[in-house]
Amino acid sequence: MGLLKITMRAPGTMPGEAEASAAMEGVSRALTAGSAACQEVTRVRNELSALRDGHRPQPHADPAKPGALCAACSVHGSIVSWPCATWSAAERILTHGKA
C-alpha cells in the first residue's frame, strides 16, 4: 500500500522519510517471502523427484513391455505393475503441477 501511495503522489512531491522507509520495508518483506517460497517449491520438487525416481521398474524388467513390476512397491511383496500410482502422481505433479 505504501508503494502505491508513493507512486500515486502528486508530481514533484517527494515522499516523507517515514513513508519511504515503510515502503522499502514492505518491498524487503515481499522479496524475502518470495525467496522463501521459491526455496520451498525447490525443496518439494526435489522430494517429489526422489520419490518418483525410487519407483522404477525392477532392474531385470523391460519398462516398455506391460507387466513390469515397480521395484519400490514390490519390496514388501506386493505385485504392483509399473508405472504405479505413486510414480504416476509424482510425474503428473512435476510435469503439470497437479495430480
Buried (B, 14 or more C-beta within 10 A) or exposed (E): EBBEEBEEEEEEEEBEEEBBEBBEEEEEEEEEEEEEEEEEEEEEEEEBEEBBEBBBBBEEBEEEEEEBBBBBBBEEEEEBBBBBEBBBBBBEBBEEEEE
